[in-house]
Amino acid sequence: MSRVYNFSAGPSMLPEEVLKKAAAEMLDYEGSGQSVMEMSHRSKVYDSIIKSAESLLRELMNIPDNYKVLFLQGGASTQFAAIPLNFLNGSGKADYVITGQWAKKAFAEAQKYGEVKAVASSADKTFSYIPKLNKADFTPDADYFYICMNNTIYGTVYHELPDTGDVPLIADISSCFLSEPLDVSKFGMVYGGAQKNVAPAGLTICIIREDLLGKARDITPTMLNYQIHADNNSLYNTPPCYTIYICKLVLEWLKENGGLEAMKERNVKKAKLLYDFLDNSKMFRGTVVPEDRSLMNVPFVTDSDELNAKFVKEAEAAGLINLKGHRTVGGMRASIYNAMPYEGVQKLVDFMAEFEKANS
Ligand SMILES: *Cc1c(COP(=O)(O)O)cnc(C)c1O
């Protein structure tokens, strides 16, 4: 068997140990005589799976007790509507920072429900940086302040959080979930689709400060009402059972491998290898300003579209797949989430060096 290194932005690689464990438990989960895919979500055996997923997540992320953890469906994109429906119900105002496609989509969705303002944007330079924020532009009585923490497509990340005072900060952390420690207490809510760094597609995890619940608009569909899911411990209806199970295995893997501090150390090492190469290459260069570079998503280009295409094709033949960049940036993007081993990035960098030599 030969496995590739998958640099996709998502769905993305899962730890091989997790896949092996899932395979071993496929037909008979812990003596239950059935697969996790087949069992009732109301059964005792499943209850212990979802409960341990939650407690492992709380432990790894050090989530304070006054936060609810919800396991939902619909992807991160569904939260773009759920967030205003649940929270845009005081002043009816909210602030958004536009740092890429995902922030833009969240902003556009929220515009349907209230008076939302884009307080800053980095659209002028294809979102290659995190814009400087001026507190004077913030709406003092906003119901919340929204950011996309790690910008998957453009490869930027907030190294410093905006100071929003008493206005709850809400962050989309889809592509940096569990990649390093995060102080959850600084946020009103963080959430993300699991398919980047946590589990297969189908699961969205929302972590919400309790005092923000219970304010949903009357028109909020039941399935988008966070309070309903919190009251029912994410079992209001059938949850994405199997994905939550894989999530549990990934969380166990994280714990066995030293938790989020250790993960950060690994991720910094991997990213440094790639960024150092880019900074010294005469053919390839990173597209993001150095101070806002993401540890997870690394876009890069050459000066020629033909060379870019040739690179992506030859890399794929060498077992380095999904390196094509997003169409709005062009070139390449390497997503190097938790499950990408150091050897995968080393192989990529070696391949880039060879390619540069052969084509210059
Ligand atoms: C992938 C991604 C999304 C969209 O996620 P879906 O689960 O496909 O809706 C939203 N935000 C960010 C930051 C992402 O990386």
The ligand as an SDF file (V2000), in Angstrom:
LIG
                    3D

 15 15  0  0  0  0  0  0  0  0999 V2000
  -13.7230   25.3790    4.7380 C   0  0  0  0  0  0  0  0  0  0  0  0
  -14.0860   26.5960    5.4830 C   0  0  0  0  0  0  0  0  0  0  0  0
  -15.4240   27.0100    5.6170 C   0  0  0  0  0  0  0  0  0  0  0  0
  -16.5660   26.2800    4.9590 C   0  0  0  0  0  0  0  0  0  0  0  0
  -16.7880   25.1040    5.5990 O   0  0  0  0  0  0  0  0  0  0  0  0
  -18.0220   24.1400    5.2050 P   0  0  0  0  0  0  0  0  0  0  0  0
  -17.9920   23.1720    6.3350 O   0  0  0  0  0  0  0  0  0  0  0  0
  -17.6970   23.5560    3.8840 O   0  0  0  0  0  0  0  0  0  0  0  0
  -19.2460   24.9700    5.1780 O   0  0  0  0  0  0  0  0  0  0  0  0
  -15.6800   28.1260    6.3750 C   0  0  0  0  0  0  0  0  0  0  0  0
  -14.6990   28.8150    6.9680 N   0  0  0  0  0  0  0  0  0  0  0  0
  -13.4160   28.4510    6.8580 C   0  0  0  0  0  0  0  0  0  0  0  0
  -12.3580   29.2520    7.5410 C   0  0  0  0  0  0  0  0  0  0  0  0
  -13.0780   27.3320    6.1210 C   0  0  0  0  0  0  0  0  0  0  0  0
  -11.7860   26.9690    6.0050 O   0  0  0  0  0  0  0  0  0  0  0  0
  1  2  1  0
  2  3  1  0
  2 14  2  0
  3  4  1  0
  3 10  2  0
  4  5  1  0
  5  6  1  0
  6  7  2  0
  6  8  1  0
  6  9  1  0
 10 11  1  0
 11 12  2  0
 12 13  1  0
 12 14  1  0
 14 15  1  0
M  END
$$$$
